[in-house]
């Protein structure tokens, strides 16, 4: 890892991890690149799996995992079939891994018969482990297990990174479809399908004990019909980006980001808040606090979703080319409901849909539905129009005022046009 990455993670720790007692990962730069050892290609069929959907394949699959990932790690190939499992499949990483390793399972489905709320597949890391690949895995739960896929590295000086979850499907689990916690970073989730899980479709979070989750990119995934949120960012994390994802019909928000979200691009939010009792009790597709950037995101509703985003802005919110609207009983759905801390900034460029500003908060709108440019009007707004060194605002009597420099009161400056 280069110094730029380490600096970024140091910034992340300083910005959001200190409250959780976290420190940046040290020593990753010292992880030397070494020649890859020969990688074992283990087939689960060599360890007695049956894959008929009835036989309990738990022990055989665990033997295959142990054989593939003991010592330096290799690849496990799970042939097409339906594999009944009755307890968690666990991969514990105690040795540094610097080469590609993982599970390839196109055509294989894990049929959970777990009854004790434990997770279906766990990868728990106590070392430096790079290049994990989980590809083609299909998990079908019954609602009595825990999370479908669980990746954890709760250490400040160990990490699970440069990983990829590709073409994974997780449905009907009792917890989250996918849960990533701790020093889990520089990873991708591509073409995933997380649906009808009782918890969230996916959860991303800093570790509770230690570890900073960051630099996660989620591409072209579906998060739908989950009991809670489609996806959520918890424990202070925010450095997750979603690209071309669709989040729909979830019980609560499509995305809930309690400390902000780095980027959402070309994502769609449709008919979330399935649990709400009617449109009046619904809410937005996205709930966000602190900061965020949205590019080309859309929201549509005919049921309970009321807007694309509801946000409390602490630093900066930028929205470019976003839309929010509705039909049917959601005819009143709009683009955004925004409030925030004094001095925070919201900038909307080329967006369409109603924007409601709450509790005295305001933003800058350029183009979009109304055309032109809309600035803040209150003398204390950070979004006053500026002409060189001069500020313009509208006082409580509805009169336009001008002052060189920032105004100190509502009746400060000079009346314009009087």
N, C-alpha and C positions, 0 to 999 in steps of 0.2 A: 504494500500500500504506500502511496506517495505522500509527501508532506502536506499536499493540498487537502487530501481526504482527512488526514489526521487533524488539520486545522479546522476543517468543517465540523468534525465530530467534537472537537474542543469547544467550538462555538455553540453547538447544540447543547452540550453539557452545561455551559455557562448560562445559556438562555432558558433552559427548562428543566435541567436535571438536578440543579443544586437543592431544590426544595425536596427532592426525593433522596438526597444523600448520594448522588451519583457523581462519578468522575469520568473524564474521557478515557477511552481505551488507550493504554500505554503499551508499547512494545510490539504493536502490530507491524510497524515499519521494520522491526528487527526480525520478522518472520522471513527467513531466507527462502528464495525460490530454489527448489531442488528438482533434479530429474525425477519424473514420475516413475514409481515402481510399476511392475506389471500388475494390472488390475484383474482381480478375479471376476469372472462372469459366472454367477451362480444362478441356476434355474431352480425355482421352487419345486418343480417336478422331481428333482433329484432328492428331495427331502420328504417325499410321501404325500404331497397335497393331492386331493381328489378333484375338487372344483365342481361338484355336482349340485351345490346349493343345499345339500342335506347333511353330508358328512361334516363333522367338526374339524376344520382345518387349522385351528388355532396353533396347536403345538407344532405342526409341520411348518407352518409359515414362520413361526418364531425361530425354529431351527434354521430355516433358510436365511432369515435376517441375520442371525448370529454368525452364520458361516460367511455371509457376504461382507459383513461390516466389522468383523473382528480384526484387531490389529489396525492396519492402515486403511481399510475400507475398500469396497469394490462395487460391483453392480449386481442387483438382484433382478432377474427377469421372472415375472409372474405370468404364466401362459393364460390365454383366454379361458374364462370359466367363472363360476359363481362360488365364492369361498365363504363358508359360514365361519364366523369367529365368535367366541363366547367370552373372551377377555382381551385386554389391551395388547396390541402389538407394540413393542418398545424397542427403540434404538437409542442406546446410551453411548455418547461419544466421549471417551476418556483420553484419546490419543490424537495429536494434531494430524489433520488431514489437509494436504495441499494439492490434491489432484481430484479429478472428477470421480464422483461416486453417487450412488442413488438407486432408485427403483424405477424400472420400466414395466408398465403394466397395461398396455393397450389391450382392451378386450377383457380385462379382469375386473370383477366386481367383488368387493368385500361386503358380505351380508352380515350386518351386526346382529348378534343375539346377546349382546352384553346387557346385563340387568342391573349392574351396581353403579351406574353413572360414571364409570371410568371411560377414558378416551379411546377412540378406535385405533388411531395410529399416533404414537408419540416419538418425537426426536428431541432428546434432552442433551444439551451440549455442555461439557465441562472442559473444553479444550479450544484450540483454534481450528475451525473446520471450514473449508472453502468448497465451493463448487458442488454442493448437494443438488441433485436433480430428482424431483418426483414427477414422473411423466405418465399420463394415461390412466391414473388411478381413479377408480370409481367406488365411492362408498355410499351405501344405502343403510340408513339407520331405522330404528323403530321408535325413537323418542325416549328410550330408557337408558341410553348410553350418555356419555359426556360429549366432548367436542369430537368432530370428525378427524381433522388433522391438527396436531398441536406441536408447534416448534418453540422451544424455550432455550435461552441461555442467560440465566440470571447471575451473571458475573460482571465485574467491572474490568477484569483483565483477561477474559476469554471471549470468543466470538464465534457466531455462526453467520457466515457472510458469503457474498457472491453466489447465491443460491437461485434456483428457479423451480417454481411449481407450474407445470405446463399441462394443459388439457386434463385438469383434474375436475371431477364431479363429486360433490358432497351434498346429499339430500337426506332430509327427515331425521337428522340427529337430534339428540336431546339437549345438547349445548349449542356451541357455535359450529358453523361449517368448518371454519379454519380460524386458528388463533395463534398469533405470533407475539412473543413476549420477550423482552430483555435485549441483550446485545445481539440483535438479529438485524442485519443491515445489508445494503447494496444488493438487494434481491428483486426478483421479478415474479409476478403471478400473471400468467398469460392464458387467455382463453379458458378461464375457469367458470364453473357453473355451481352456484351455492344457493340452494333453494329448499324451502320448507323445513328449515332447521328451527328448533324451538327457541334458540338464543338468537345471536346475530349471524348474518351470513359470513362475516369475517370481523375479527377484532385484532387491532394492532395496538401495542402498548409498550412503553418503557417497563422495565422490570420493577416489581414492587421492592425487592431487596437491592437490586443493582442492574445496570444495563440500559443502554440507550438505543432504542429502535430508530432507524433513520434510513434515508435513501431507498425507500421501497417504491417500486413502480408497478401499477396494476393495469394491465392492458386487456381490453375487449372481454371483460368478465360480466356475468349476469349475477345479480344479487336480488333474489325475488322470493316473495311469500314467506319470509322468515318471521319468526314470532316477535322479535324485537326490531333492531335496526338492520338495514341491508348491510352496512359496514359501519364500524365505529373506531375512533381513535381515542385511547384512554391513557390514564397515568401520565398525562402531560406530553405525550408524543404528538408530533404534527408533521414530520417530514415523510409524508406518504402522498404519492401522486396517482390520480386515476385518469386513464386515457381511454376514451371510447367505450366506457362501461355503461350498463343499463341497470337501474335500481328501481324496482317496481313492486307494488302490492305488499310491501313489508308492513308489519304491525305498527311500527312507530316511524321513525325517519328513514329515508333512504340512506343518508349519511349523517352521523352525529360526530362532530369534531369539537371536543371540549376545549382544546387549546389551539385551534386553527388547523389549516390544511394547506400544504405547499401549493398544490395545483390540481384543478379539475379541468380537463379539456375534452370537449365533444362528448360529454356524458348526458344521459337522459334520465329523468326522474318522473315516474308515472304512478299515480294513484296509490301513493303510500298512505300510511295511517289507516290501515284496514281495521284497527281496533277502535278507532274513534266512533262515537255514536253520532254520526251525521257530519255534514260539512262544517257546521258552526263549531264543533269540537275538534276539528282536524287541525293540521299544521302544515308547515312547509316540507318540501322534499329534503332539504338540508337544514340542519341546525348547526351553527358555527359560532364559536367565540374566539376572540383575539384577532386573527387575520386570515386572509385567504386570497386566492386568485382563481377566477373562473373564466374560461374562454370557450365560447360556442356551446354552452350548456343549455339544455332545454327542460321545461317542465310542462306536463299536460295532465289534466285531471278531469274526471267526470264524477268523482265520488268525494273523498274527504281531504285530498291534498289541496292546500290553499295558496301555495306560492312555490317558486323554485327554492328560495332561501329565506330563512330567518336568522339574523346575525346580530350579535352584540360585538361591536368593533372596538378593539383596544388600540390597535396600531393602524393597519391599512387593509382595506378590502378593495380589490379591483375586479370588475366584471366587464368583459368585452364580448359583444355579439351574442348575448344571452337572451332567452325568451321565456316567458311564463304566462300561461293562459289556461282556460278551462271551458267545459261545456256541461250540459245537463245540470245537475244540482250544484256543480262546481263552477257555474257561470261566472261567479265573482272571483275566481282564482286569478292571481297576478304574478308579478315577477319577484318582488322582495319586500320584506318587512325588516327595517334596519333601525337599530338603536346603537348607542355606544358611548364610550368615554369621551369627555370633552378633550378636544385636540386630536382625536382619531380621524382618519380619513377614509372616505368611500368615494370611489370614482367609477362611474358607469359610462361606457362608450358603446354607442350603437346597440343599445339593449331595448327590448320591447316587452311591455307588460307594466301593470300598475306597480309603483313603488310607494310604500307607506313609510314615512319617517316618524319615529316614535320618541317621546320624551325629549324633544328639542334637538335631536340629532339631525344632521342634514348631510348631503353629499353633493358632488358635482356630476351632472348628467350631460353628456355630449351626444347629440343626435338621438336616434331611437324614435319612440312614439311621437313625442312632442316636437322633434326637430330642434335646431338651435342649441344653445348652451344654458343649463340651469346651474346657478351658483347658490351658495348659502346666503341668507339675508340677515340673520341676527348678528349684531355687532361682535359677539364673542365667537362666531363661527370661524373655524380654520379655513373655510372654503369661500371667503369673500372674494369678489372679483378685484383684480389688481391692475391698475394702470400706472406702470412704472413704480414709483414709491407710494402711490396713493391707493387707498382702500375705499370701496363703495359698499354701503349697506342700507337697509330700510329700517327706520326707527319704529317705535311702538305706535306712533301716530300715522304710519304709512308713508312717511316722507323719505326721500332719497338723500343720503348724506355722503360727504366726501371728506377724507382727511389724509394728509401726508403721514405715513406710518400707521401703526395699528391703533385703532380707537381704544380709549380707556373707559368709555361709558356709552350708553345708548344715544345720548344727546350730544356727544362729542362732534367735533368737526364742523363742516359748513353745509348748510342746506343747498341742494342742487335744484335749480329751476324755481326758486322763490325770490 
